[in-house]
Amino acid sequence: MRYTLAVFRTRFATLNFANLLKAENIPVAIVNTPHTISRACGISVKFLYDFFPLVQRIFVRLDNRNFAGFYLVDTASGKAKPISF
């Protein structure tokens, strides 16, 4: 299984993004950011990778100043890879 992390530099931005995705009926969870991703506030928004195209369309409408990146996580390996778009 693969999931995506949306990583922000502030907790406020992270929680706002999670609430926005929930309002669009995208199932999300707030999780601790992996230690390998050091540019973050400590929490991230987790969602299934299948929702990534929809999340991208929502994301581009936002103020992205506190955004640190999207990361694809493979549960088999546990490794997080940056996603560019």
Backbone as JSON Lines, residues from 0, in Angstrom:
{"i":0,"aa":"M","n":[0.84,-1.18,0.0],"ca":[0.0,0.0,0.0],"c":[0.89,1.24,0.0]}
{"i":1,"aa":"R","n":[0.42,2.26,-0.68],"ca":[1.16,3.52,-0.73],"c":[0.26,4.63,-0.22]}
{"i":2,"aa":"Y","n":[0.89,5.54,0.49],"ca":[0.16,6.71,0.93],"c":[1.04,7.94,0.74]}
{"i":3,"aa":"T","n":[0.42,9.09,0.87],"ca":[1.11,10.35,0.65],"c":[1.08,11.17,1.93]}
{"i":4,"aa":"L","n":[2.17,11.89,2.17],"ca":[2.22,12.86,3.26],"c":[2.3,14.26,2.66]}
{"i":5,"aa":"A","n":[1.48,15.14,3.16],"ca":[1.58,16.56,2.84],"c":[2.27,17.19,4.04]}
{"i":6,"aa":"V","n":[3.43,17.78,3.8],"ca":[4.27,18.27,4.88],"c":[4.32,19.8,4.83]}
{"i":7,"aa":"F","n":[4.1,20.41,5.97],"ca":[4.12,21.86,6.09],"c":[5.09,22.27,7.18]}
{"i":8,"aa":"R","n":[5.48,23.53,7.17],"ca":[6.44,24.05,8.16],"c":[5.78,24.5,9.45]}
{"i":9,"aa":"T","n":[4.44,24.67,9.43],"ca":[3.74,25.09,10.65],"c":[2.58,24.14,10.93]}
{"i":10,"aa":"R","n":[2.28,24.0,12.2],"ca":[1.15,23.17,12.61],"c":[-0.16,23.76,12.11]}
{"i":11,"aa":"F","n":[-0.26,25.07,12.14],"ca":[-1.47,25.74,11.68],"c":[-1.76,25.41,10.22]}
{"i":12,"aa":"A","n":[-0.75,25.48,9.35],"ca":[-0.92,25.16,7.94],"c":[-1.29,23.7,7.75]}
{"i":13,"aa":"T","n":[-0.69,22.81,8.53],"ca":[-0.99,21.39,8.44],"c":[-2.44,21.11,8.78]}
{"i":14,"aa":"L","n":[-2.9,21.66,9.88],"ca":[-4.27,21.43,10.32],"c":[-5.28,22.06,9.38]}
{"i":15,"aa":"N","n":[-4.98,23.24,8.85],"ca":[-5.87,23.86,7.88],"c":[-6.01,23.01,6.62]}
{"i":16,"aa":"F","n":[-4.9,22.48,6.13],"ca":[-4.94,21.65,4.94],"c":[-5.74,20.37,5.2]}
{"i":17,"aa":"A","n":[-5.55,19.77,6.35],"ca":[-6.31,18.57,6.7],"c":[-7.8,18.87,6.72]}
{"i":18,"aa":"N","n":[-8.18,19.98,7.3],"ca":[-9.6,20.34,7.36],"c":[-10.17,20.61,5.97]}
{"i":19,"aa":"L","n":[-9.39,21.21,5.11],"ca":[-9.83,21.47,3.74],"c":[-10.06,20.16,2.99]}
{"i":20,"aa":"L","n":[-9.16,19.21,3.14],"ca":[-9.33,17.92,2.48],"c":[-10.53,17.16,3.05]}
{"i":21,"aa":"K","n":[-10.72,17.23,4.35],"ca":[-11.89,16.58,4.95],"c":[-13.19,17.17,4.41]}
{"i":22,"aa":"A","n":[-13.2,18.48,4.21],"ca":[-14.39,19.14,3.66],"c":[-14.69,18.67,2.25]}
{"i":23,"aa":"E","n":[-13.67,18.17,1.54],"ca":[-13.84,17.63,0.19],"c":[-14.03,16.11,0.22]}
{"i":24,"aa":"N","n":[-14.32,15.57,1.41],"ca":[-14.57,14.13,1.61],"c":[-13.37,13.24,1.27]}
{"i":25,"aa":"I","n":[-12.19,13.76,1.5],"ca":[-10.97,12.96,1.33],"c":[-10.57,12.47,2.72]}
{"i":26,"aa":"P","n":[-10.5,11.17,2.91],"ca":[-10.11,10.67,4.23],"c":[-8.64,10.97,4.52]}
{"i":27,"aa":"V","n":[-8.4,11.62,5.65],"ca":[-7.04,12.0,6.04],"c":[-6.8,11.63,7.5]}
{"i":28,"aa":"A","n":[-5.54,11.63,7.85],"ca":[-5.13,11.45,9.24],"c":[-3.98,12.41,9.5]}
{"i":29,"aa":"I","n":[-3.91,12.9,10.71],"ca":[-2.77,13.7,11.15],"c":[-1.79,12.72,11.8]}
{"i":30,"aa":"V","n":[-0.57,12.69,11.29],"ca":[0.43,11.74,11.78],"c":[1.73,12.47,12.09]}
{"i":31,"aa":"N","n":[2.57,11.83,12.87],"ca":[3.91,12.37,13.11],"c":[4.72,12.29,11.82]}
{"i":32,"aa":"T","n":[5.42,13.35,11.52],"ca":[6.26,13.37,10.33],"c":[7.49,12.49,10.59]}
{"i":33,"aa":"P","n":[7.84,11.62,9.63],"ca":[9.04,10.78,9.81],"c":[10.29,11.64,10.04]}
{"i":34,"aa":"H","n":[11.2,11.15,10.83],"ca":[12.43,11.89,11.15],"c":[13.29,12.15,9.93]}
{"i":35,"aa":"T","n":[13.11,11.36,8.89],"ca":[13.91,11.56,7.67],"c":[13.48,12.81,6.9]}
{"i":36,"aa":"I","n":[12.32,13.35,7.23],"ca":[11.84,14.59,6.61],"c":[12.03,15.69,7.64]}
{"i":37,"aa":"S","n":[13.11,16.42,7.51],"ca":[13.49,17.35,8.57],"c":[12.97,18.77,8.41]}
{"i":38,"aa":"R","n":[12.31,19.09,7.29],"ca":[11.88,20.46,7.05],"c":[10.47,20.73,7.57]}
{"i":39,"aa":"A","n":[9.99,19.94,8.49],"ca":[8.58,19.99,8.86],"c":[8.37,20.42,10.31]}
{"i":40,"aa":"C","n":[7.1,20.65,10.63],"ca":[6.73,21.08,11.97],"c":[6.59,19.93,12.94]}
{"i":41,"aa":"G","n":[6.58,18.71,12.45],"ca":[6.45,17.55,13.33],"c":[5.2,16.73,13.07]}
{"i":42,"aa":"I","n":[4.2,17.33,12.42],"ca":[3.01,16.57,12.03],"c":[2.75,16.79,10.54]}
{"i":43,"aa":"S","n":[2.11,15.81,9.94],"ca":[1.81,15.86,8.51],"c":[0.4,15.35,8.26]}
{"i":44,"aa":"V","n":[-0.11,15.63,7.06],"ca":[-1.41,15.12,6.64],"c":[-1.17,13.87,5.81]}
{"i":45,"aa":"K","n":[-1.76,12.76,6.23],"ca":[-1.6,11.49,5.54],"c":[-2.89,11.17,4.78]}
{"i":46,"aa":"F","n":[-2.75,10.76,3.51],"ca":[-3.9,10.32,2.72],"c":[-3.44,9.28,1.72]}
{"i":47,"aa":"L","n":[-4.36,8.49,1.22],"ca":[-4.01,7.47,0.25],"c":[-3.52,8.11,-1.05]}
{"i":48,"aa":"Y","n":[-2.54,7.48,-1.65],"ca":[-1.96,8.01,-2.89],"c":[-3.0,8.11,-4.01]}
{"i":49,"aa":"D","n":[-4.02,7.29,-3.97],"ca":[-5.08,7.33,-4.98],"c":[-5.76,8.69,-5.06]}
{"i":50,"aa":"F","n":[-5.75,9.44,-3.97],"ca":[-6.38,10.76,-3.93],"c":[-5.44,11.88,-4.38]}
{"i":51,"aa":"F","n":[-4.19,11.56,-4.7],"ca":[-3.21,12.61,-4.99],"c":[-3.63,13.54,-6.13]}
{"i":52,"aa":"P","n":[-4.16,13.06,-7.26],"ca":[-4.58,14.01,-8.31],"c":[-5.62,15.02,-7.83]}
{"i":53,"aa":"L","n":[-6.57,14.58,-7.04],"ca":[-7.58,15.49,-6.5],"c":[-6.96,16.47,-5.51]}
{"i":54,"aa":"V","n":[-6.08,15.98,-4.67],"ca":[-5.4,16.84,-3.69],"c":[-4.57,17.91,-4.41]}
{"i":55,"aa":"Q","n":[-3.92,17.54,-5.49],"ca":[-3.14,18.51,-6.27],"c":[-4.03,19.65,-6.76]}
{"i":56,"aa":"R","n":[-5.21,19.33,-7.28],"ca":[-6.12,20.37,-7.77],"c":[-6.57,21.3,-6.66]}
{"i":57,"aa":"I","n":[-6.76,20.75,-5.47],"ca":[-7.15,21.58,-4.32],"c":[-5.96,22.42,-3.87]}
{"i":58,"aa":"F","n":[-4.78,21.82,-3.84],"ca":[-3.58,22.48,-3.33],"c":[-3.21,23.73,-4.11]}
{"i":59,"aa":"V","n":[-3.33,23.7,-5.42],"ca":[-2.89,24.83,-6.24],"c":[-3.73,26.1,-5.98]}
{"i":60,"aa":"R","n":[-4.88,25.95,-5.35],"ca":[-5.72,27.11,-5.03],"c":[-5.31,27.78,-3.72]}
{"i":61,"aa":"L","n":[-4.35,27.24,-3.02],"ca":[-4.0,27.7,-1.68],"c":[-2.77,28.59,-1.64]}
{"i":62,"aa":"D","n":[-2.62,29.25,-0.52],"ca":[-1.38,29.98,-0.2],"c":[-0.38,28.91,0.25]}
{"i":63,"aa":"N","n":[0.7,28.76,-0.49],"ca":[1.64,27.65,-0.27],"c":[2.92,28.05,0.45]}
{"i":64,"aa":"R","n":[2.93,29.19,1.12],"ca":[4.18,29.66,1.73],"c":[4.76,28.72,2.77]}
{"i":65,"aa":"N","n":[3.93,28.01,3.49],"ca":[4.42,27.12,4.55],"c":[4.53,25.67,4.11]}
{"i":66,"aa":"F","n":[4.39,25.42,2.84],"ca":[4.44,24.06,2.32],"c":[5.89,23.58,2.21]}
{"i":67,"aa":"A","n":[6.13,22.34,2.68],"ca":[7.48,21.77,2.61],"c":[7.58,20.64,1.6]}
{"i":68,"aa":"G","n":[6.46,20.06,1.17],"ca":[6.52,19.03,0.15],"c":[5.51,17.91,0.32]}
{"i":69,"aa":"F","n":[5.29,17.2,-0.79],"ca":[4.52,15.96,-0.77],"c":[5.52,14.82,-0.81]}
{"i":70,"aa":"Y","n":[5.21,13.75,-0.06],"ca":[6.09,12.59,-0.02],"c":[5.27,11.32,-0.2]}
{"i":71,"aa":"L","n":[5.76,10.45,-1.06],"ca":[5.15,9.15,-1.28],"c":[5.82,8.16,-0.35]}
{"i":72,"aa":"V","n":[5.02,7.44,0.42],"ca":[5.56,6.47,1.38],"c":[5.06,5.08,0.98]}
{"i":73,"aa":"D","n":[5.99,4.18,0.82],"ca":[5.67,2.79,0.52],"c":[5.7,2.03,1.84]}
{"i":74,"aa":"T","n":[4.58,1.44,2.23],"ca":[4.53,0.77,3.53],"c":[5.42,-0.46,3.59]}
{"i":75,"aa":"A","n":[5.72,-1.05,2.44],"ca":[6.6,-2.23,2.44],"c":[8.01,-1.86,2.87]}
{"i":76,"aa":"S","n":[8.51,-0.74,2.36],"ca":[9.87,-0.35,2.69],"c":[9.92,0.69,3.81]}
{"i":77,"aa":"G","n":[8.83,1.44,3.98],"ca":[8.81,2.51,4.98],"c":[9.54,3.75,4.54]}
{"i":78,"aa":"K","n":[10.01,3.79,3.31],"ca":[10.78,4.95,2.83],"c":[9.87,5.99,2.22]}
{"i":79,"aa":"A","n":[10.22,7.26,2.46],"ca":[9.48,8.39,1.92],"c":[10.29,9.04,0.8]}
{"i":80,"aa":"K","n":[9.66,9.21,-0.36],"ca":[10.32,9.85,-1.51],"c":[9.57,11.13,-1.85]}
{"i":81,"aa":"P","n":[10.26,12.22,-2.09],"ca":[9.58,13.46,-2.49],"c":[8.83,13.27,-3.81]}
{"i":82,"aa":"I","n":[7.68,13.91,-3.91],"ca":[6.89,13.92,-5.14],"c":[6.91,15.33,-5.68]}
{"i":83,"aa":"S","n":[7.28,15.49,-6.92],"ca":[7.22,16.81,-7.53],"c":[6.06,16.84,-8.5]}
{"i":84,"aa":"F","n":[5.5,18.03,-8.65],"ca":[4.42,18.19,-9.63],"c":[4.47,19.54,-10.25]}
